[in-house]
Amino acid sequence: MADDVTLSTREAIELAKTALMRVGMAEPAAIALAQATVAAEAAGKPVIGFAHLTDYLRSLVDGRIAGKAEPLLTSPVPAVMKCDAMGGVAQHGFSIAREELASKAKTFGIAVFTVCNSYTTGELGWYAASLANDGLVAIAATNSHAVLAGAGSRSPVYGTNPLAFAAPLEGDDILLIDQSSSATALVNVRDAAARGASIPDSWAIDQDGQPTTDPFAAMQGALVAFGGSRGANIALMVEVLAAGLTGGNWSLDAADFQAGESSPGVGLFVLALSPQLFADHFSTRLSEQTGRLSSDYNVHVPGLDRMKRQRAAESAGIRLPRQLFDSISSFRRN
């Protein structure tokens, strides 16, 4: 649109960082969150890019995020790194630990990083992709406050509980799968509500447990898992990884990330593997296999489109709607 604002990636990072610092976030955390936000926007995921940044900004103002929190990192054994976000954001702790996590994975073949007491993690694929870009295979899992009905339940008991997987291909490309356990992500329902649009009746149920096309009724009811009980089982698996192993809040106990003064206090689980220690020529073989799947069987290989969009954003810039740009620019500490 003619009224859109186009920013270079550097300008976009500066916009996000400045807004976050204005409402009380320490600079290192603001830089990490700004970089993750721009990465999501450049990857073609605007609902968890700058649109989601406004949730962070409001939560800093309202006290749901401890803006000055300094993550506490410990390592009980060499291949395990634990981070207490102390009410801050997971992106900050991961940015601090990332280089050491990658080094440990390359040394031992496997390394695990966990976060507890965090606000929402933003784009989960950002964590896995970061490690894949360093030649590692990565799995990431996180939870949130309860919005997803469990198998046989009409009430929300899990978060959308996404799972991300990334692996390096030859060159700069990566394979990246990033998907929620729900039929859709909560941000898509919120986006439909903001636009006054309906949603597919396969996404959610209302408070009476009936399928609904009304996004407002969906937010009062519950999202449904993809694939029925099988998807709900994956949500439970993610819950065990993201909340059970990290010490974070179970989704049932997590505060709403949009309301109140309490942090959701959820968790993040990241597993990093060094493929070179498991199989020879891993990236070459995987590139050949994904190429065969794509060319011979017309299979969509997730992650390649992301890399193309990110490269395009590097040259053409990040385009933001004027209203969103003005909203972010206007944030000030109360």
Stockholm file with secondary structure:
# STOCKHOLM 1.0

chainA/1-334         MADDVTLSTREAIELAKTALMRVGMAEPAAIALAQATVAAEAAGKPVIGFAHLTDYLRSLVDGRIAGKAEPLLTSPVPAVMKCDAMGGVAQHGFSIAREELASKAKTFGIAVFTVCNSYTTGELGWYAASLANDGLVAIAATNSHAVLAGAGSRSPVYGTNPLAFAAPLEGDDILLIDQSSSATALVNVRDAAARGASIPDSWAIDQDGQPTTDPFAAMQGALVAFGGSRGANIALMVEVLAAGLTGGNWSLDAADFQAGESSPGVGLFVLALSPQLFADHFSTRLSEQTGRLSSDYNVHVPGLDRMKRQRAAESAGIRLPRQLFDSISSFRRN
#=GR chainA/1-334 SS CTTCEEECHHHHHHHHHHHHHHTTCCHHHHHHHHHHHHHHHHTTCGGGTHHHHHHHHHHHHHTSSCTTCCCEEEEEETTEEEEECTTSCHHHHHHHHHHHHHHHHHHHSEEEEEEEEESCCSCTHHHHHHHHTTTCEEEEEECCSSCEECTTCSSEEECCCCEEEEEECSTTCEEEEEECSBSSCHHHHHHHHHHTCCCCTTSEECTTSCBCSCHHHHHHSEECBTTTHHHHHHHHHHHIIIIITTTCCCGGGCCCTTSSSSCCCEEEEEEEECGGGTSTTHHHHHHHHHHHHHHHHCCCCTTHHHHHHHHHHHHHCEEECHHHHHHHHTCCCC
#=GC SS_cons         CTTCEEECHHHHHHHHHHHHHHTTCCHHHHHHHHHHHHHHHHTTCGGGTHHHHHHHHHHHHHTSSCTTCCCEEEEEETTEEEEECTTSCHHHHHHHHHHHHHHHHHHHSEEEEEEEEESCCSCTHHHHHHHHTTTCEEEEEECCSSCEECTTCSSEEECCCCEEEEEECSTTCEEEEEECSBSSCHHHHHHHHHHTCCCCTTSEECTTSCBCSCHHHHHHSEECBTTTHHHHHHHHHHHIIIIITTTCCCGGGCCCTTSSSSCCCEEEEEEEECGGGTSTTHHHHHHHHHHHHHHHHCCCCTTHHHHHHHHHHHHHCEEECHHHHHHHHTCCCC
//
